[in-house]
Amino acid sequence: MNKTETRNQFWTAWRLALTAGVALALLCVPACTSSDTANDSKAGAGANANAGRPPTVTITQQRGTPQQPAPTPQGLVTISANALNAEIQPVEGEPFRLADFKDKVVVLNLWATWCGPCRFEIPHLVELSHEFASKGVEVVGLTLENPQADEEKVRDFARQFKINYKLGWGRADVTQELMAGRGNIPQLFIIEDGKIVKRFIGFSPDRSPAMLRAAIEEAAGAKSGD
């Protein structure tokens, strides 16, 4: 299977829904929410046909206090072996798997260029990636955009924001498992030994950077035994 065919495999009506609504991309809000009313249960030729027609999408503004990061319900949530070992196509470079970073603390960000809160969050991730690289922390960004239509846009964005961490195209099977029915982005997960230990939904300039730093320091310290 060539690179183009592999990318086609990852493109679904669900992820197409998340990339719509560009007109509202730069809203400064805690999180971007997509609501796809298209039928994404079709497979094969039917799904490919639907991919050419934008589904009905609503990008809504969340008001009030963003959800606070906290341990996921019932303690740690284990990521399935299928998701950990799924090959992720890179924005640039070589394919990779989340399992490649099993010996590190992984800070995994789900984002899109059209998402205003994502744009506010990413500079902090760039800073944290540089600061914690020597402490066994790997920052990974998975964009929920179309790897065919949006390839140059995402690459230009990465250069503009000087992203210094690994970027890949979010596979629907992996991102859906991680999001667990919560369609808001940005979403950020701190992962240790294949388990989600902290989850952030949305971004608050006043509080999110400090809370994220504290969570990474805690995870990195636990990993190193400090």
Stockholm file with secondary structure:
# STOCKHOLM 1.0

chainA/1-226         MNKTETRNQFWTAWRLALTAGVALALLCVPACTSSDTANDSKAGAGANANAGRPPTVTITQQRGTPQQPAPTPQGLVTISANALNAEIQPVEGEPFRLADFKDKVVVLNLWATWCGPCRFEIPHLVELSHEFASKGVEVVGLTLENPQADEEKVRDFARQFKINYKLGWGRADVTQELMAGRGNIPQLFIIEDGKIVKRFIGFSPDRSPAMLRAAIEEAAGAKSGD
#=GR chainA/1-226 SS CCHHHHHHHHCCHHHHHHHCCGGGTTCCCSCEECCCCSCCCCCTHHHHHHTTSCCCCCCEECCSSCCCCBCCTTSCEECCHHHHHCCBCBSSSCCBCGGGGTTSEEEEEEECTTCHHHHHHHHHHHHHHHHHGGGTEEEEEEECSCTTTTHHHHHHHHHHTTCCSEEEECCHHHHHHHHTTCCEECEEEEEETTEEEEEEESCCTTTHHHHHHHHHHHHHHHHHTC
#=GC SS_cons         CCHHHHHHHHCCHHHHHHHCCGGGTTCCCSCEECCCCSCCCCCTHHHHHHTTSCCCCCCEECCSSCCCCBCCTTSCEECCHHHHHCCBCBSSSCCBCGGGGTTSEEEEEEECTTCHHHHHHHHHHHHHHHHHGGGTEEEEEEECSCTTTTHHHHHHHHHHTTCCSEEEECCHHHHHHHHTTCCEECEEEEEETTEEEEEEESCCTTTHHHHHHHHHHHHHHHHHTC
//
